[in-house]
Amino acid sequence: MHAEMPAVQALLGVSGLTREAAGTVNGRAALLGLDALLGVPGLPQSATGQTAILTGQNAAAALGEHYGPYPNQQLRDMLAQDSLFKTVLDAGLSAAYANAYPDRFLGRVSRDKGRLSANTNAAFMAGLKLRSGRDLQRGRAISAVFSNDFWPEPDVKLPSLTAYQAGGQLVALAEDHNLTFFEFWYSDILGHKMDREQSLKILGMLDDFLAGILDSMDFENSLLLVVSDHGNLEDWTTKKHTYNPSLTMLVGAGVEGLVPRLHSLMDIKPAVLFYLFG
């Protein structure tokens, strides 16, 4: 039995988020399968995949291999120069990185000791705020697994928040920015653990989170883009990543105009810029 994601399935009009369903396009949403291999042998990895998404460049080809999970200096240089965050800010628009981090982690980052994903590296180097538990208290951030119940700082008193409510909270933050980015990495951890039970649970929470976004967002003036840097969680028979396309979902304004522009991970940044600037 595969995961049921009723909110997303109803939106797309599909029976499941499968490779076979990729290519589904309707008036409000689309589900695509993007190339994550990028012409480079080996299994796709997080650092090069995320760098390709954020820079529009073939990071794996630049390194001569798929690389991860954390970016090396060459990838960090690419992100510092050409990330989507930097491009948007340089154009005079606003951007927000929605993830909240514990103070202990933020302290390591300030001392240049933290291990950051390519996504978080790009945000930090572009000058975006890395949010904390205090931002969660004010409803201006999202925790890694949506609900505040799992926040690792017991001395930080947080309001109760379901995954559905977290989706609405992300929309409220996004209303104040031209670009808002949230990194959801927990599914990758569960994929490596081959934990079917927890995978089904987290996919249910992800569907609730997306339902909260869908019920709060303005479909006429907003675009929701959900993209993975590689395959993993969809195959419970392996601890490794997969060669599958990256399932990508678009919802809201401009979907039909963006679909023909999206073929690989390198097309995400140009598509977002086309949506923002035309």
Summary of the structure (lengths in Angstrom):
residues: 278
radius of gyration: 17.7
end to end distance: 42.5
largest distance: 48.8
contacts: 920
relative contact order: 0.18
helix: 46%
strand: 13%
